[in-house]
Amino acid sequence: MTIEKARTFLTAKQVAARYDVGVATIWRWSRDRDDFPKPKKLGDNCTRWRLSDLEHWEDEREVA
């Protein structure tokens, strides 16, 4: 993993666009699915998903 990828964070809207689902679905997956990456709280009003975590999740799903 590159340092750049490890430092790249996506908003809920960007994650939703990546998977072609609604923003509410991303929050539901985050809350209800044990395998979906949890977001990182970066500040009081700033919650993001790490791109490398999402890519790892994608890789794991391809195997299953």
All heavy atoms as TSV, in Angstrom:
chain	resi	resn	atom	element	x	y	z
A	1	MET	N	N	0.844	-1.170	0.000
A	1	MET	CA	C	0.000	0.000	0.000
A	1	MET	C	C	0.889	1.233	0.000
A	1	MET	O	O	1.848	1.317	0.746
A	1	MET	CB	C	-0.907	-0.038	1.231
A	1	MET	CG	C	-1.565	1.256	1.542
A	1	MET	SD	S	-2.611	1.328	3.011
A	1	MET	CE	C	-2.290	-0.115	3.913
A	2	THR	N	N	0.531	2.196	-0.827
A	2	THR	CA	C	1.315	3.413	-0.876
A	2	THR	C	C	0.896	4.341	0.249
A	2	THR	O	O	-0.219	4.250	0.772
A	2	THR	CB	C	1.125	4.141	-2.221
A	2	THR	OG1	O	-0.238	4.563	-2.319
A	2	THR	CG2	C	1.491	3.246	-3.391
A	3	ILE	N	N	1.790	5.237	0.614
A	3	ILE	CA	C	1.484	6.212	1.663
A	3	ILE	C	C	0.314	7.086	1.229
A	3	ILE	O	O	-0.558	7.406	2.022
A	3	ILE	CB	C	2.725	7.060	1.987
A	3	ILE	CG1	C	3.782	6.184	2.655
A	3	ILE	CG2	C	2.360	8.237	2.874
A	3	ILE	CD1	C	5.097	6.869	2.891
A	4	GLU	N	N	0.289	7.435	-0.055
A	4	GLU	CA	C	-0.792	8.276	-0.570
A	4	GLU	C	C	-2.152	7.609	-0.382
A	4	GLU	O	O	-3.114	8.231	0.032
A	4	GLU	CB	C	-0.559	8.566	-2.058
A	4	GLU	CG	C	-1.536	9.552	-2.640
A	4	GLU	CD	C	-1.399	10.941	-2.056
A	4	GLU	OE1	O	-0.296	11.320	-1.640
A	4	GLU	OE2	O	-2.422	11.651	-2.016
A	5	LYS	N	N	-2.237	6.320	-0.675
A	5	LYS	CA	C	-3.493	5.589	-0.530
A	5	LYS	C	C	-3.911	5.496	0.928
A	5	LYS	O	O	-5.084	5.589	1.260
A	5	LYS	CB	C	-3.332	4.187	-1.112
A	5	LYS	CG	C	-4.540	3.705	-1.846
A	5	LYS	CD	C	-4.318	2.334	-2.392
A	5	LYS	CE	C	-4.088	2.417	-3.872
A	5	LYS	NZ	N	-4.100	1.116	-4.517
A	6	ALA	N	N	-2.943	5.313	1.810
A	6	ALA	CA	C	-3.234	5.196	3.232
A	6	ALA	C	C	-3.776	6.503	3.790
A	6	ALA	O	O	-4.477	6.506	4.793
A	6	ALA	CB	C	-1.986	4.785	3.989
A	7	ARG	N	N	-3.454	7.599	3.141
A	7	ARG	CA	C	-3.889	8.917	3.621
A	7	ARG	C	C	-5.102	9.452	2.889
A	7	ARG	O	O	-5.534	10.562	3.151
A	7	ARG	CB	C	-2.740	9.911	3.475
A	7	ARG	CG	C	-1.599	9.599	4.388
A	7	ARG	CD	C	-0.533	10.624	4.257
A	7	ARG	NE	N	0.570	10.303	5.138
A	7	ARG	CZ	C	1.728	10.911	5.124
A	7	ARG	NH1	N	1.947	11.882	4.267
A	7	ARG	NH2	N	2.687	10.566	5.946
A	8	THR	N	N	-5.648	8.688	1.975
A	8	THR	CA	C	-6.807	9.135	1.203
A	8	THR	C	C	-8.083	8.730	1.925
A	8	THR	O	O	-8.275	7.565	2.260
A	8	THR	CB	C	-6.785	8.527	-0.213
A	8	THR	OG1	O	-5.573	8.912	-0.849
A	8	THR	CG2	C	-7.966	8.992	-1.027
A	9	PHE	N	N	-8.937	9.714	2.167
A	9	PHE	CA	C	-10.205	9.479	2.840
A	9	PHE	C	C	-11.344	9.910	1.934
A	9	PHE	O	O	-11.215	10.867	1.173
A	9	PHE	CB	C	-10.271	10.268	4.156
A	9	PHE	CG	C	-9.347	9.750	5.215
A	9	PHE	CD1	C	-8.044	10.204	5.307
A	9	PHE	CD2	C	-9.784	8.792	6.115
A	9	PHE	CE1	C	-7.188	9.720	6.292
A	9	PHE	CE2	C	-8.939	8.299	7.102
A	9	PHE	CZ	C	-7.642	8.768	7.182
A	10	LEU	N	N	-12.463	9.191	2.019
A	10	LEU	CA	C	-13.639	9.489	1.210
A	10	LEU	C	C	-14.828	9.847	2.090
A	10	LEU	O	O	-14.997	9.290	3.178
A	10	LEU	CB	C	-14.012	8.278	0.354
A	10	LEU	CG	C	-12.944	7.736	-0.599
A	10	LEU	CD1	C	-13.482	6.501	-1.318
A	10	LEU	CD2	C	-12.503	8.778	-1.581
A	11	THR	N	N	-15.656	10.741	1.597
A	11	THR	CA	C	-16.901	11.087	2.288
A	11	THR	C	C	-17.922	9.984	2.047
A	11	THR	O	O	-17.759	9.137	1.160
A	11	THR	CB	C	-17.469	12.409	1.748
A	11	THR	OG1	O	-17.827	12.227	0.376
A	11	THR	CG2	C	-16.479	13.555	1.891
A	12	ALA	N	N	-19.007	10.024	2.806
A	12	ALA	CA	C	-20.088	9.052	2.603
A	12	ALA	C	C	-20.644	9.170	1.188
A	12	ALA	O	O	-20.957	8.157	0.550
A	12	ALA	CB	C	-21.185	9.268	3.633
A	13	LYS	N	N	-20.730	10.382	0.674
A	13	LYS	CA	C	-21.230	10.593	-0.686
A	13	LYS	C	C	-20.287	9.961	-1.715
A	13	LYS	O	O	-20.743	9.339	-2.679
A	13	LYS	CB	C	-21.374	12.093	-0.945
A	13	LYS	CG	C	-22.028	12.435	-2.243
A	13	LYS	CD	C	-22.250	13.933	-2.357
A	13	LYS	CE	C	-22.938	14.288	-3.661
A	13	LYS	NZ	N	-23.182	15.718	-3.766
A	14	GLN	N	N	-18.993	10.096	-1.520
A	14	GLN	CA	C	-18.025	9.490	-2.433
A	14	GLN	C	C	-18.061	7.966	-2.357
A	14	GLN	O	O	-17.955	7.285	-3.383
A	14	GLN	CB	C	-16.615	9.993	-2.126
A	14	GLN	CG	C	-16.413	11.456	-2.458
A	14	GLN	CD	C	-15.103	11.987	-1.927
A	14	GLN	OE1	O	-14.727	11.730	-0.783
A	14	GLN	NE2	N	-14.399	12.749	-2.760
A	15	VAL	N	N	-18.207	7.430	-1.154
A	15	VAL	CA	C	-18.292	5.974	-0.989
A	15	VAL	C	C	-19.564	5.458	-1.666
A	15	VAL	O	O	-19.544	4.445	-2.365
A	15	VAL	CB	C	-18.245	5.569	0.502
A	15	VAL	CG1	C	-18.436	4.069	0.666
A	15	VAL	CG2	C	-16.931	6.013	1.132
A	16	ALA	N	N	-20.670	6.174	-1.486
A	16	ALA	CA	C	-21.935	5.780	-2.117
A	16	ALA	C	C	-21.794	5.767	-3.641
A	16	ALA	O	O	-22.256	4.835	-4.301
A	16	ALA	CB	C	-23.052	6.719	-1.678
A	17	ALA	N	N	-21.131	6.770	-4.184
A	17	ALA	CA	C	-20.926	6.831	-5.636
A	17	ALA	C	C	-20.035	5.678	-6.100
A	17	ALA	O	O	-20.273	5.094	-7.163
A	17	ALA	CB	C	-20.309	8.173	-6.013
A	18	ARG	N	N	-19.055	5.327	-5.304
A	18	ARG	CA	C	-18.133	4.232	-5.653
A	18	ARG	C	C	-18.889	2.918	-5.824
A	18	ARG	O	O	-18.572	2.107	-6.685
A	18	ARG	CB	C	-17.090	4.104	-4.550
A	18	ARG	CG	C	-16.019	3.074	-4.795
A	18	ARG	CD	C	-14.997	3.093	-3.651
A	18	ARG	NE	N	-13.940	2.144	-3.859
A	18	ARG	CZ	C	-12.788	2.404	-4.477
A	18	ARG	NH1	N	-12.555	3.619	-4.929
A	18	ARG	NH2	N	-11.880	1.474	-4.641
A	19	TYR	N	N	-19.922	2.690	-4.997
A	19	TYR	CA	C	-20.676	1.439	-5.030
A	19	TYR	C	C	-22.054	1.592	-5.670
A	19	TYR	O	O	-22.842	0.646	-5.667
A	19	TYR	CB	C	-20.788	0.861	-3.618
A	19	TYR	CG	C	-19.423	0.587	-3.023
A	19	TYR	CD1	C	-18.999	1.221	-1.865
A	19	TYR	CD2	C	-18.538	-0.280	-3.659
A	19	TYR	CE1	C	-17.745	0.995	-1.340
A	19	TYR	CE2	C	-17.274	-0.502	-3.142
A	19	TYR	CZ	C	-16.883	0.137	-1.981
A	19	TYR	OH	O	-15.624	-0.085	-1.486
A	20	ASP	N	N	-22.342	2.769	-6.184
A	20	ASP	CA	C	-23.610	3.045	-6.861
A	20	ASP	C	C	-24.813	2.730	-5.972
A	20	ASP	O	O	-25.748	2.029	-6.379
A	20	ASP	CB	C	-23.681	2.266	-8.183
A	20	ASP	CG	C	-24.764	2.800	-9.109
A	20	ASP	OD1	O	-25.086	4.001	-9.010
A	20	ASP	OD2	O	-25.298	2.014	-9.919
A	21	VAL	N	N	-24.743	3.216	-4.751
A	21	VAL	CA	C	-25.837	3.082	-3.784
A	21	VAL	C	C	-26.075	4.450	-3.152
A	21	VAL	O	O	-25.314	5.385	-3.376
A	21	VAL	CB	C	-25.518	2.034	-2.680
A	21	VAL	CG1	C	-25.335	0.648	-3.278
A	21	VAL	CG2	C	-24.294	2.438	-1.884
A	22	GLY	N	N	-27.110	4.548	-2.352
A	22	GLY	CA	C	-27.405	5.795	-1.672
A	22	GLY	C	C	-26.537	5.999	-0.431
A	22	GLY	O	O	-25.984	5.037	0.122
A	23	VAL	N	N	-26.436	7.227	-0.009
A	23	VAL	CA	C	-25.654	7.563	1.185
A	23	VAL	C	C	-26.209	6.839	2.409
A	23	VAL	O	O	-25.443	6.341	3.241
A	23	VAL	CB	C	-25.619	9.095	1.404
A	23	VAL	CG1	C	-24.989	9.449	2.734
A	23	VAL	CG2	C	-24.873	9.776	0.259
A	24	ALA	N	N	-27.526	6.744	2.506
A	24	ALA	CA	C	-28.136	6.051	3.645
A	24	ALA	C	C	-27.709	4.588	3.682
A	24	ALA	O	O	-27.534	4.013	4.769
A	24	ALA	CB	C	-29.656	6.163	3.580
A	25	THR	N	N	-27.529	3.985	2.523
A	25	THR	CA	C	-27.081	2.592	2.458
A	25	THR	C	C	-25.684	2.450	3.034
A	25	THR	O	O	-25.406	1.501	3.774
A	25	THR	CB	C	-27.112	2.080	1.008
A	25	THR	OG1	O	-28.459	2.151	0.531
A	25	THR	CG2	C	-26.595	0.652	0.899
A	26	ILE	N	N	-24.808	3.388	2.734
A	26	ILE	CA	C	-23.443	3.348	3.281
A	26	ILE	C	C	-23.481	3.413	4.795
A	26	ILE	O	O	-22.797	2.639	5.478
A	26	ILE	CB	C	-22.587	4.488	2.693
A	26	ILE	CG1	C	-22.424	4.315	1.183
A	26	ILE	CG2	C	-21.237	4.573	3.400
A	26	ILE	CD1	C	-21.812	2.984	0.763
A	27	TRP	N	N	-24.269	4.310	5.337
A	27	TRP	CA	C	-24.363	4.412	6.799
A	27	TRP	C	C	-24.975	3.150	7.400
A	27	TRP	O	O	-24.557	2.688	8.456
A	27	TRP	CB	C	-25.158	5.652	7.205
A	27	TRP	CG	C	-24.362	6.897	6.999
A	27	TRP	CD1	C	-24.559	7.851	6.046
A	27	TRP	CD2	C	-23.221	7.310	7.747
A	27	TRP	NE1	N	-23.601	8.819	6.149
A	27	TRP	CE2	C	-22.768	8.529	7.197
A	27	TRP	CE3	C	-22.520	6.776	8.820
A	27	TRP	CZ2	C	-21.660	9.204	7.690
A	27	TRP	CZ3	C	-21.419	7.465	9.323
A	27	TRP	CH2	C	-21.006	8.655	8.762
A	28	ARG	N	N	-25.962	2.558	6.720
A	28	ARG	CA	C	-26.580	1.318	7.198
A	28	ARG	C	C	-25.573	0.168	7.169
A	28	ARG	O	O	-25.468	-0.595	8.127
A	28	ARG	CB	C	-27.826	0.984	6.371
A	28	ARG	CG	C	-28.589	-0.228	6.901
A	28	ARG	CD	C	-29.911	-0.481	6.184
A	28	ARG	NE	N	-29.756	-0.617	4.739
A	28	ARG	CZ	C	-30.117	0.311	3.838
A	28	ARG	NH1	N	-30.658	1.451	4.235
A	28	ARG	NH2	N	-29.948	0.103	2.544
A	29	TRP	N	N	-24.823	0.047	6.065
A	29	TRP	CA	C	-23.786	-0.989	5.985
A	29	TRP	C	C	-22.774	-0.811	7.118
A	29	TRP	O	O	-22.373	-1.770	7.759
A	29	TRP	CB	C	-23.051	-0.920	4.665
A	29	TRP	CG	C	-23.820	-1.419	3.477
A	29	TRP	CD1	C	-25.068	-1.994	3.464
A	29	TRP	CD2	C	-23.397	-1.371	2.115
A	29	TRP	NE1	N	-25.436	-2.301	2.179
A	29	TRP	CE2	C	-24.428	-1.934	1.337
A	29	TRP	CE3	C	-22.257	-0.899	1.486
A	29	TRP	CZ2	C	-24.329	-2.044	-0.053
A	29	TRP	CZ3	C	-22.160	-1.011	0.117
A	29	TRP	CH2	C	-23.185	-1.574	-0.642
A	30	SER	N	N	-22.409	0.423	7.354
A	30	SER	CA	C	-21.422	0.708	8.406
A	30	SER	C	C	-21.942	0.302	9.780
A	30	SER	O	O	-21.199	-0.215	10.610
A	30	SER	CB	C	-21.084	2.202	8.382
A	30	SER	OG	O	-20.218	2.524	9.409
A	31	ARG	N	N	-23.219	0.517	9.990
A	31	ARG	CA	C	-23.842	0.201	11.274
A	31	ARG	C	C	-24.156	-1.290	11.426
A	31	ARG	O	O	-23.913	-1.869	12.491
A	31	ARG	CB	C	-25.142	1.010	11.403
A	31	ARG	CG	C	-25.873	0.820	12.721
A	31	ARG	CD	C	-27.256	1.434	12.700
A	31	ARG	NE	N	-28.101	0.682	11.766
A	31	ARG	CZ	C	-28.943	1.240	10.902
A	31	ARG	NH1	N	-29.072	2.548	10.813
A	31	ARG	NH2	N	-29.674	0.485	10.103
A	32	ASP	N	N	-24.648	-1.925	10.363
A	32	ASP	CA	C	-25.206	-3.272	10.479
A	32	ASP	C	C	-24.303	-4.412	10.014
A	32	ASP	O	O	-24.513	-5.546	10.412
A	32	ASP	CB	C	-26.516	-3.366	9.685
A	32	ASP	CG	C	-27.597	-2.459	10.234
A	32	ASP	OD1	O	-27.474	-1.998	11.388
A	32	ASP	OD2	O	-28.565	-2.183	9.499
A	33	ARG	N	N	-23.336	-4.117	9.184
A	33	ARG	CA	C	-22.489	-5.179	8.629
A	33	ARG	C	C	-21.151	-5.202	9.351
A	33	ARG	O	O	-20.451	-4.197	9.411
A	33	ARG	CB	C	-22.259	-4.957	7.135
A	33	ARG	CG	C	-23.528	-5.096	6.328
A	33	ARG	CD	C	-23.250	-4.898	4.877
A	33	ARG	NE	N	-22.339	-5.948	4.404
A	33	ARG	CZ	C	-22.272	-6.335	3.156
A	33	ARG	NH1	N	-23.031	-5.790	2.243
A	33	ARG	NH2	N	-21.426	-7.276	2.795
A	34	ASP	N	N	-20.804	-6.355	9.863
A	34	ASP	CA	C	-19.520	-6.485	10.559
A	34	ASP	C	C	-18.342	-6.433	9.599
A	34	ASP	O	O	-17.238	-6.055	9.997
A	34	ASP	CB	C	-19.469	-7.793	11.350
A	34	ASP	CG	C	-20.430	-7.799	12.523
A	34	ASP	OD1	O	-20.757	-6.716	13.037
A	34	ASP	OD2	O	-20.860	-8.902	12.916
A	35	ASP	N	N	-18.562	-6.811	8.337
A	35	ASP	CA	C	-17.446	-6.869	7.392
A	35	ASP	C	C	-17.165	-5.544	6.686
A	35	ASP	O	O	-16.093	-5.347	6.139
A	35	ASP	CB	C	-17.682	-7.970	6.355
A	35	ASP	CG	C	-18.886	-7.695	5.456
A	35	ASP	OD1	O	-19.819	-7.004	5.897
A	35	ASP	OD2	O	-18.880	-8.180	4.308
A	36	PHE	N	N	-18.113	-4.610	6.709
A	36	PHE	CA	C	-17.917	-3.329	6.017
A	36	PHE	C	C	-17.047	-2.407	6.868
A	36	PHE	O	O	-17.232	-2.318	8.087
A	36	PHE	CB	C	-19.263	-2.663	5.722
A	36	PHE	CG	C	-19.149	-1.490	4.786
A	36	PHE	CD1	C	-18.906	-1.701	3.439
A	36	PHE	CD2	C	-19.268	-0.199	5.248
A	36	PHE	CE1	C	-18.792	-0.630	2.560
A	36	PHE	CE2	C	-19.153	0.877	4.381
A	36	PHE	CZ	C	-18.921	0.663	3.034
A	37	PRO	N	N	-16.080	-1.718	6.227
A	37	PRO	CA	C	-15.176	-0.841	7.007
A	37	PRO	C	C	-15.929	0.226	7.787
A	37	PRO	O	O	-16.899	0.813	7.296
A	37	PRO	CB	C	-14.311	-0.197	5.924
A	37	PRO	CG	C	-14.389	-1.103	4.756
A	37	PRO	CD	C	-15.749	-1.725	4.814
A	38	LYS	N	N	-15.474	0.464	8.985
A	38	LYS	CA	C	-16.054	1.506	9.825
A	38	LYS	C	C	-15.398	2.838	9.470
A	38	LYS	O	O	-14.201	2.902	9.167
A	38	LYS	CB	C	-15.820	1.202	11.308
A	38	LYS	CG	C	-16.404	-0.133	11.764
A	38	LYS	CD	C	-17.885	-0.212	11.526
A	38	LYS	CE	C	-18.449	-1.550	11.973
A	38	LYS	NZ	N	-19.520	-2.020	11.144
A	39	PRO	N	N	-16.170	3.908	9.523
A	39	PRO	CA	C	-15.587	5.217	9.218
A	39	PRO	C	C	-14.694	5.690	10.361
A	39	PRO	O	O	-14.813	5.217	11.490
A	39	PRO	CB	C	-16.811	6.111	9.071
A	39	PRO	CG	C	-17.857	5.471	9.913
A	39	PRO	CD	C	-17.590	3.984	9.833
A	40	LYS	N	N	-13.829	6.620	10.022
A	40	LYS	CA	C	-12.932	7.233	11.007
A	40	LYS	C	C	-13.434	8.631	11.308
A	40	LYS	O	O	-13.782	9.385	10.402
A	40	LYS	CB	C	-11.502	7.339	10.458
A	40	LYS	CG	C	-10.946	6.066	9.873
A	40	LYS	CD	C	-10.798	4.992	10.904
A	40	LYS	CE	C	-10.248	3.725	10.252
A	40	LYS	NZ	N	-10.465	2.551	11.020
A	41	LYS	N	N	-13.516	8.957	12.581
A	41	LYS	CA	C	-13.931	10.296	12.987
A	41	LYS	C	C	-12.685	11.173	13.011
A	41	LYS	O	O	-11.798	10.979	13.836
A	41	LYS	CB	C	-14.594	10.237	14.361
A	41	LYS	CG	C	-15.219	11.530	14.776
A	41	LYS	CD	C	-16.635	11.274	15.222
A	41	LYS	CE	C	-17.241	12.531	15.801
A	41	LYS	NZ	N	-18.036	13.238	14.822
A	42	LEU	N	N	-12.614	12.133	12.102
A	42	LEU	CA	C	-11.441	12.988	11.983
A	42	LEU	C	C	-11.610	14.315	12.709
A	42	LEU	O	O	-10.649	15.048	12.889
A	42	LEU	CB	C	-11.129	13.251	10.507
A	42	LEU	CG	C	-10.890	12.001	9.658
A	42	LEU	CD1	C	-10.621	12.396	8.221
A	42	LEU	CD2	C	-9.742	11.184	10.218
A	43	GLY	N	N	-12.822	14.621	13.108
A	43	GLY	CA	C	-13.102	15.868	13.815
A	43	GLY	C	C	-14.539	15.881	14.273
A	43	GLY	O	O	-15.259	14.889	14.117
A	44	ASP	N	N	-14.960	16.996	14.838
A	44	ASP	CA	C	-16.326	17.091	15.356
A	44	ASP	C	C	-17.380	16.824	14.282
A	44	ASP	O	O	-18.355	16.140	14.518
A	44	ASP	CB	C	-16.569	18.468	15.973
A	44	ASP	CG	C	-15.815	18.655	17.275
A	44	ASP	OD1	O	-15.435	17.639	17.892
A	44	ASP	OD2	O	-15.609	19.816	17.677
A	45	ASN	N	N	-17.185	17.370	13.114
A	45	ASN	CA	C	-18.151	17.200	12.027
A	45	ASN	C	C	-17.499	16.593	10.797
A	45	ASN	O	O	-17.823	16.953	9.672
A	45	ASN	CB	C	-18.774	18.545	11.651
A	45	ASN	CG	C	-20.107	18.762	12.319
A	45	ASN	OD1	O	-20.725	17.824	12.797
A	45	ASN	ND2	N	-20.539	19.997	12.354
A	46	CYS	N	N	-16.592	15.682	10.998
A	46	CYS	CA	C	-15.823	15.129	9.879
A	46	CYS	C	C	-15.621	13.631	10.075
A	46	CYS	O	O	-14.790	13.205	10.871
A	46	CYS	CB	C	-14.477	15.845	9.775
A	46	CYS	SG	S	-13.517	15.351	8.359
A	47	THR	N	N	-16.404	12.841	9.343
A	47	THR	CA	C	-16.293	11.388	9.376
A	47	THR	C	C	-16.013	10.917	7.965
A	47	THR	O	O	-16.707	11.312	7.029
A	47	THR	CB	C	-17.599	10.761	9.899
A	47	THR	OG1	O	-17.874	11.299	11.195
A	47	THR	CG2	C	-17.486	9.253	9.994
A	48	ARG	N	N	-14.981	10.084	7.822
A	48	ARG	CA	C	-14.557	9.637	6.497
A	48	ARG	C	C	-14.177	8.165	6.519
A	48	ARG	O	O	-13.865	7.600	7.558
A	48	ARG	CB	C	-13.329	10.427	6.021
A	48	ARG	CG	C	-13.522	11.935	5.948
A	48	ARG	CD	C	-14.403	12.314	4.781
A	48	ARG	NE	N	-14.455	13.757	4.563
A	48	ARG	CZ	C	-15.382	14.556	5.087
A	48	ARG	NH1	N	-16.298	14.063	5.868
A	48	ARG	NH2	N	-15.373	15.837	4.827
A	49	TRP	N	N	-14.170	7.555	5.332
A	49	TRP	CA	C	-13.718	6.181	5.169
A	49	TRP	C	C	-12.339	6.214	4.530
A	49	TRP	O	O	-12.103	6.954	3.567
A	49	TRP	CB	C	-14.670	5.397	4.267
A	49	TRP	CG	C	-15.882	4.917	4.969
A	49	TRP	CD1	C	-16.093	3.656	5.454
A	49	TRP	CD2	C	-17.065	5.650	5.273
A	49	TRP	NE1	N	-17.333	3.578	6.043
A	49	TRP	CE2	C	-17.947	4.790	5.949
A	49	TRP	CE3	C	-17.471	6.970	5.047
A	49	TRP	CZ2	C	-19.196	5.198	6.390
A	49	TRP	CZ3	C	-18.702	7.381	5.494
A	49	TRP	CH2	C	-19.549	6.495	6.157
A	50	ARG	N	N	-11.449	5.382	5.025
A	50	ARG	CA	C	-10.114	5.270	4.454
A	50	ARG	C	C	-10.198	4.446	3.168
A	50	ARG	O	O	-10.748	3.339	3.160
A	50	ARG	CB	C	-9.182	4.598	5.457
A	50	ARG	CG	C	-7.734	4.659	5.091
A	50	ARG	CD	C	-6.890	3.936	6.110
A	50	ARG	NE	N	-7.282	4.235	7.470
A	50	ARG	CZ	C	-6.529	4.897	8.342
A	50	ARG	NH1	N	-5.331	5.301	8.019
A	50	ARG	NH2	N	-6.960	5.124	9.557
A	51	LEU	N	N	-9.668	4.970	2.073
A	51	LEU	CA	C	-9.710	4.301	0.784
A	51	LEU	C	C	-9.075	2.915	0.860
A	51	LEU	O	O	-9.619	1.948	0.320
A	51	LEU	CB	C	-9.008	5.148	-0.280
A	51	LEU	CG	C	-8.910	4.526	-1.670
A	51	LEU	CD1	C	-10.284	4.183	-2.226
A	51	LEU	CD2	C	-8.157	5.458	-2.601
A	52	SER	N	N	-7.972	2.793	1.552
A	52	SER	CA	C	-7.293	1.491	1.647
A	52	SER	C	C	-8.170	0.455	2.354
A	52	SER	O	O	-8.160	-0.722	1.986
A	52	SER	CB	C	-5.945	1.632	2.351
A	52	SER	OG	O	-6.107	2.156	3.647
A	53	ASP	N	N	-8.962	0.884	3.350
A	53	ASP	CA	C	-9.881	-0.043	4.031
A	53	ASP	C	C	-10.969	-0.525	3.073
A	53	ASP	O	O	-11.331	-1.708	3.075
A	53	ASP	CB	C	-10.532	0.630	5.245
A	53	ASP	CG	C	-9.568	0.916	6.366
A	53	ASP	OD1	O	-8.441	0.370	6.352
A	53	ASP	OD2	O	-9.938	1.699	7.269
A	54	LEU	N	N	-11.479	0.388	2.258
A	54	LEU	CA	C	-12.517	0.022	1.292
A	54	LEU	C	C	-11.971	-0.940	0.236
A	54	LEU	O	O	-12.635	-1.911	-0.125
A	54	LEU	CB	C	-13.085	1.277	0.624
A	54	LEU	CG	C	-13.857	2.211	1.554
A	54	LEU	CD1	C	-14.111	3.544	0.865
A	54	LEU	CD2	C	-15.148	1.589	2.024
A	55	GLU	N	N	-10.761	-0.675	-0.228
A	55	GLU	CA	C	-10.162	-1.557	-1.230
A	55	GLU	C	C	-9.899	-2.946	-0.661
A	55	GLU	O	O	-10.087	-3.946	-1.349
A	55	GLU	CB	C	-8.880	-0.938	-1.775
A	55	GLU	CG	C	-9.156	0.269	-2.655
A	55	GLU	CD	C	-7.900	0.968	-3.102
A	55	GLU	OE1	O	-6.851	0.854	-2.425
A	55	GLU	OE2	O	-7.960	1.645	-4.146
A	56	HIS	N	N	-9.492	-3.007	0.595
A	56	HIS	CA	C	-9.284	-4.302	1.250
A	56	HIS	C	C	-10.615	-5.055	1.339
A	56	HIS	O	O	-10.683	-6.258	1.076
A	56	HIS	CB	C	-8.677	-4.097	2.640
A	56	HIS	CG	C	-8.484	-5.365	3.400
A	56	HIS	ND1	N	-7.502	-6.284	3.093
A	56	HIS	CD2	C	-9.169	-5.894	4.446
A	56	HIS	CE1	C	-7.593	-7.304	3.913
A	56	HIS	NE2	N	-8.604	-7.091	4.742
A	57	TRP	N	N	-11.677	-4.362	1.701
A	57	TRP	CA	C	-13.006	-4.962	1.782
A	57	TRP	C	C	-13.424	-5.492	0.409
A	57	TRP	O	O	-13.955	-6.602	0.297
A	57	TRP	CB	C	-14.011	-3.932	2.296
A	57	TRP	CG	C	-15.414	-4.427	2.382
A	57	TRP	CD1	C	-15.942	-5.283	3.300
A	57	TRP	CD2	C	-16.500	-4.079	1.505
A	57	TRP	NE1	N	-17.286	-5.491	3.050
A	57	TRP	CE2	C	-17.640	-4.760	1.955
A	57	TRP	CE3	C	-16.608	-3.249	0.392
A	57	TRP	CZ2	C	-18.876	-4.642	1.335
A	57	TRP	CZ3	C	-17.835	-3.131	-0.231
A	57	TRP	CH2	C	-18.958	-3.826	0.232
A	58	GLU	N	N	-13.155	-4.722	-0.639
A	58	GLU	CA	C	-13.482	-5.158	-1.993
A	58	GLU	C	C	-12.721	-6.430	-2.359
A	58	GLU	O	O	-13.292	-7.356	-2.928
A	58	GLU	CB	C	-13.144	-4.055	-2.993
A	58	GLU	CG	C	-14.021	-2.834	-2.866
A	58	GLU	CD	C	-13.455	-1.628	-3.597
A	58	GLU	OE1	O	-12.423	-1.743	-4.292
A	58	GLU	OE2	O	-14.051	-0.541	-3.469
A	59	ASP	N	N	-11.440	-6.452	-2.022
A	59	ASP	CA	C	-10.613	-7.624	-2.314
A	59	ASP	C	C	-11.136	-8.857	-1.595
A	59	ASP	O	O	-11.175	-9.951	-2.155
A	59	ASP	CB	C	-9.159	-7.384	-1.928
A	59	ASP	CG	C	-8.473	-6.362	-2.827
A	59	ASP	OD1	O	-8.999	-6.092	-3.930
A	59	ASP	OD2	O	-7.435	-5.827	-2.403
A	60	GLU	N	N	-11.539	-8.704	-0.343
A	60	GLU	CA	C	-12.079	-9.821	0.440
A	60	GLU	C	C	-13.382	-10.331	-0.155
A	60	GLU	O	O	-13.639	-11.525	-0.138
A	60	GLU	CB	C	-12.299	-9.395	1.896
A	60	GLU	CG	C	-11.023	-9.141	2.664
A	60	GLU	CD	C	-10.202	-10.397	2.822
A	60	GLU	OE1	O	-10.781	-11.443	3.183
A	60	GLU	OE2	O	-8.982	-10.325	2.594
A	61	ARG	N	N	-14.194	-9.458	-0.683
A	61	ARG	CA	C	-15.470	-9.861	-1.275
A	61	ARG	C	C	-15.260	-10.646	-2.572
A	61	ARG	O	O	-16.050	-11.511	-2.898
A	61	ARG	CB	C	-16.351	-8.641	-1.539
A	61	ARG	CG	C	-16.851	-8.018	-0.250
A	61	ARG	CD	C	-17.771	-6.844	-0.484
A	61	ARG	NE	N	-18.871	-7.117	-1.366
A	61	ARG	CZ	C	-20.019	-7.703	-1.047
A	61	ARG	NH1	N	-20.207	-8.123	0.173
A	61	ARG	NH2	N	-20.964	-7.877	-1.930
A	62	GLU	N	N	-14.216	-10.336	-3.298
A	62	GLU	CA	C	-13.926	-11.059	-4.541
A	62	GLU	C	C	-13.582	-12.514	-4.249
A	62	GLU	O	O	-13.905	-13.392	-5.028
A	62	GLU	CB	C	-12.770	-10.399	-5.278
A	62	GLU	CG	C	-13.151	-9.072	-5.902
A	62	GLU	CD	C	-11.996	-8.385	-6.583
A	62	GLU	OE1	O	-10.921	-9.004	-6.718
A	62	GLU	OE2	O	-12.166	-7.231	-6.983
A	63	VAL	N	N	-12.939	-12.766	-3.118
A	63	VAL	CA	C	-12.540	-14.125	-2.738
A	63	VAL	C	C	-13.756	-14.939	-2.330
A	63	VAL	O	O	-13.869	-16.110	-2.656
A	63	VAL	CB	C	-11.492	-14.088	-1.588
A	63	VAL	CG1	C	-11.213	-15.478	-1.088
A	63	VAL	CG2	C	-10.226	-13.405	-2.075
A	64	ALA	N	N	-14.673	-14.309	-1.616
A	64	ALA	CA	C	-15.838	-15.026	-1.078
A	64	ALA	C	C	-16.789	-15.485	-2.139
A	64	ALA	O	O	-16.822	-15.136	-3.235
A	64	ALA	CB	C	-16.589	-14.121	-0.100
